[in-house]
Amino acid sequence: MKNKRISFVVSPELEMELKAIPDTKYYRDISEFLEDAVKALMGVRRDLRVAVACALYEKREISLGRAMEIAGVDIERMKEILVERRIKLRRGAETVEEMEEELS
């Protein structure tokens, strides 16, 4: 998958800090730092991982198998979460084999 450019607005203080990231030699550039920061945040915020998984599943951008991988739960719990959030479960191409294939 090809990397994509996104833009966002930050405060002047955060902009100054982000611009200093490459000078620290911890990261080669701001993009590498932001990718690591987002992964770290997602790693400690289960609620955020679940919310992201649900949003992507609801928009049909990912399968149930990928949603459970992002959320860090098993298939039955993912289904429960989707039902609790009133997100319609899709039928059809959601076999165990297809989910395992996506996870590998």
Secondary structure, 3 states (H helix, E strand, C coil): CCCCCCCCCCCHHHHHHHHHHHHHCCCCCHHHHHHHHHHHHHHHCHHHHHHHHHHHHHCCCCCHHHHHHHHCCCHHHHHHHHHHCCCCCCCCCCCHHHHHHHHC
